[in-house]
């Protein structure tokens, strides 16, 4: 997975707020909401990943 290979932090993402699937996926990968940003007429959610979430052992 890209997040395992890219070691630079923080990483940022700003999906369109109506793209709930992308927002949920990024949050599931450890990104946290830090605000909103406007691109033209569209509002986007700003997310940041500071570090990788801990891997759960089974």
Z-matrix of the N, CA and C atoms (Angstrom, degrees):
N
C 1 1.438
C 2 1.534 1 108.51
N 3 1.311 2 117.03 1 144.73
C 4 1.464 3 123.01 2 -178.72
C 5 1.521 4 112.04 3 -55.05
N 6 1.314 5 118.02 4 -41.72
C 7 1.462 6 120.79 5 -176.81
C 8 1.521 7 112.13 6 -64.73
N 9 1.328 8 118.04 7 -25.27
C 10 1.459 9 121.55 8 176.36
C 11 1.522 10 111.25 9 -75.07
N 12 1.325 11 117.85 10 -31.53
C 13 1.462 12 122.39 11 -176.40
C 14 1.523 13 112.64 12 -89.18
N 15 1.317 14 118.32 13 -32.36
C 16 1.466 15 122.66 14 179.95
C 17 1.523 16 108.77 15 -85.15
N 18 1.334 17 116.69 16 110.58
C 19 1.460 18 120.32 17 -174.63
C 20 1.529 19 113.11 18 -96.00
N 21 1.321 20 118.18 19 -12.23
C 22 1.465 21 120.62 20 179.65
C 23 1.520 22 110.59 21 -69.39
N 24 1.324 23 116.14 22 131.71
C 25 1.458 24 122.16 23 177.80
C 26 1.511 25 108.49 24 -133.89
N 27 1.284 26 119.62 25 150.98
C 28 1.462 27 126.28 26 1.15
C 29 1.527 28 111.44 27 -80.78
N 30 1.335 29 115.39 28 156.96
C 31 1.463 30 123.38 29 171.14
C 32 1.516 31 107.73 30 -106.23
N 33 1.318 32 116.63 31 144.82
C 34 1.460 33 121.40 32 -179.06
C 35 1.519 34 110.54 33 -121.00
N 36 1.325 35 115.99 34 150.61
C 37 1.463 36 123.49 35 174.82
C 38 1.519 37 107.54 36 -142.86
N 39 1.329 38 116.38 37 146.37
C 40 1.470 39 119.12 38 178.60
C 41 1.528 40 111.26 39 -139.87
N 42 1.345 41 116.58 40 69.48
C 43 1.465 42 119.58 41 178.73
C 44 1.533 43 111.50 42 -69.40
N 45 1.323 44 114.91 43 152.24
C 46 1.468 45 121.73 44 174.82
C 47 1.525 46 108.34 45 -57.59
N 48 1.341 47 116.43 46 135.34
C 49 1.465 48 120.19 47 -174.93
C 50 1.526 49 113.16 48 -59.67
N 51 1.329 50 118.29 49 -25.58
C 52 1.452 51 121.53 50 178.43
C 53 1.522 52 113.59 51 -79.82
N 54 1.326 53 116.63 52 -8.23
C 55 1.459 54 121.06 53 179.95
C 56 1.530 55 108.56 54 -91.57
N 57 1.310 56 115.32 55 70.79
C 58 1.465 57 121.21 56 -172.86
C 59 1.526 58 113.09 57 -62.87
N 60 1.323 59 116.80 58 -30.62
C 61 1.464 60 119.84 59 178.67
C 62 1.522 61 111.46 60 -63.94
N 63 1.328 62 117.20 61 -43.50
C 64 1.468 63 120.84 62 178.40
C 65 1.515 64 111.22 63 -66.86
N 66 1.326 65 116.65 64 -41.25
C 67 1.461 66 120.57 65 179.25
C 68 1.528 67 109.83 66 -61.32
N 69 1.322 68 117.23 67 -46.72
C 70 1.474 69 121.22 68 179.71
C 71 1.527 70 111.46 69 -62.13
N 72 1.326 71 117.18 70 -42.11
C 73 1.462 72 120.92 71 -179.72
C 74 1.527 73 110.57 72 -63.55
N 75 1.324 74 117.14 73 -45.30
C 76 1.466 75 120.30 74 179.37
C 77 1.527 76 111.09 75 -62.56
N 78 1.332 77 116.90 76 -41.76
C 79 1.458 78 120.04 77 177.99
C 80 1.532 79 110.94 78 -64.97
N 81 1.312 80 116.73 79 -36.99
C 82 1.461 81 120.75 80 178.03
C 83 1.531 82 110.70 81 -65.16
N 84 1.329 83 116.91 82 -28.93
C 85 1.471 84 122.11 83 178.30
C 86 1.525 85 112.07 84 -84.28
N 87 1.325 86 117.86 85 0.27
C 88 1.451 87 120.56 86 174.77
C 89 1.514 88 115.98 87 108.87
N 90 1.347 89 117.94 88 -3.25
C 91 1.461 90 120.70 89 177.40
C 92 1.527 91 109.36 90 -69.26
N 93 1.332 92 115.97 91 145.39
C 94 1.463 93 120.95 92 178.00
C 95 1.517 94 109.80 93 -120.65
N 96 1.338 95 115.64 94 143.09
C 97 1.463 96 121.17 95 178.59
C 98 1.520 97 109.48 96 -69.25
N 99 1.352 98 115.04 97 131.95
C 100 1.466 99 119.36 98 178.78
C 101 1.521 100 112.06 99 -124.82
N 102 1.329 101 117.86 100 -1.89
C 103 1.456 102 120.44 101 179.03
C 104 1.512 103 111.74 102 155.66
N 105 1.332 104 114.57 103 -162.13
C 106 1.465 105 120.87 104 178.19
C 107 1.525 106 108.69 105 -131.57
N 108 1.318 107 115.77 106 159.44
C 109 1.455 108 123.03 107 177.71
C 110 1.525 109 107.11 108 -142.40
N 111 1.321 110 117.50 109 148.00
C 112 1.467 111 121.89 110 -179.03
C 113 1.522 112 109.04 111 -109.49
N 114 1.326 113 116.33 112 127.94
C 115 1.462 114 124.08 113 173.65
C 116 1.524 115 106.49 114 -115.61
N 117 1.327 116 117.42 115 104.99
C 118 1.460 117 120.05 116 -176.41
C 119 1.514 118 109.59 117 64.50
N 120 1.321 119 116.52 118 -123.06
C 121 1.469 120 121.88 119 178.91
C 122 1.530 121 112.72 120 -93.74
N 123 1.333 122 116.79 121 -1.01
C 124 1.468 123 121.01 122 -173.62
C 125 1.517 124 112.00 123 -103.58
N 126 1.325 125 115.33 124 137.12
C 127 1.457 126 120.79 125 175.33
C 128 1.521 127 108.96 126 -96.09
N 129 1.324 128 116.30 127 135.11
C 130 1.458 129 123.19 128 -179.64
C 131 1.514 130 108.90 129 -120.57
N 132 1.324 131 115.30 130 153.20
C 133 1.460 132 121.62 131 177.01
C 134 1.516 133 107.83 132 -94.00
N 135 1.324 134 117.44 133 126.56
C 136 1.461 135 121.77 134 178.17
C 137 1.522 136 108.52 135 -90.33
N 138 1.337 137 115.17 136 125.58
C 139 1.456 138 121.44 137 179.70
C 140 1.525 139 109.23 138 -124.20
N 141 1.337 140 115.92 139 151.07
C 142 1.464 141 120.90 140 -179.89
C 143 1.525 142 109.44 141 -135.00
N 144 1.320 143 115.02 142 140.14
C 145 1.469 144 121.97 143 174.35
C 146 1.515 145 107.01 144 -113.79
N 147 1.331 146 116.90 145 112.88
C 148 1.454 147 121.52 146 179.75
C 149 1.524 148 112.37 147 -86.39
N 150 1.314 149 117.20 148 -36.91
C 151 1.466 150 121.73 149 178.60
C 152 1.519 151 107.92 150 -156.34
N 153 1.315 152 115.77 151 164.99
C 154 1.457 153 120.02 152 178.29
C 155 1.513 154 110.14 153 -73.10
N 156 1.345 155 117.71 154 141.41
C 157 1.461 156 119.63 155 175.61
C 158 1.526 157 109.54 156 -66.29
N 159 1.309 158 116.24 157 151.05
C 160 1.459 159 121.13 158 179.05
C 161 1.520 160 110.34 159 -63.44
N 162 1.300 161 116.50 160 141.33
C 163 1.469 162 122.23 161 179.13
C 164 1.522 163 108.21 162 -81.93
N 165 1.334 164 115.70 163 127.90
C 166 1.462 165 120.67 164 179.59
C 167 1.512 166 108.89 165 -85.77
N 168 1.323 167 116.86 166 130.11
C 169 1.457 168 120.31 167 176.04
C 170 1.520 169 109.07 168 -90.21
N 171 1.330 170 116.05 169 147.80
C 172 1.467 171 119.97 170 -178.21
C 173 1.495 172 111.45 171 -105.77
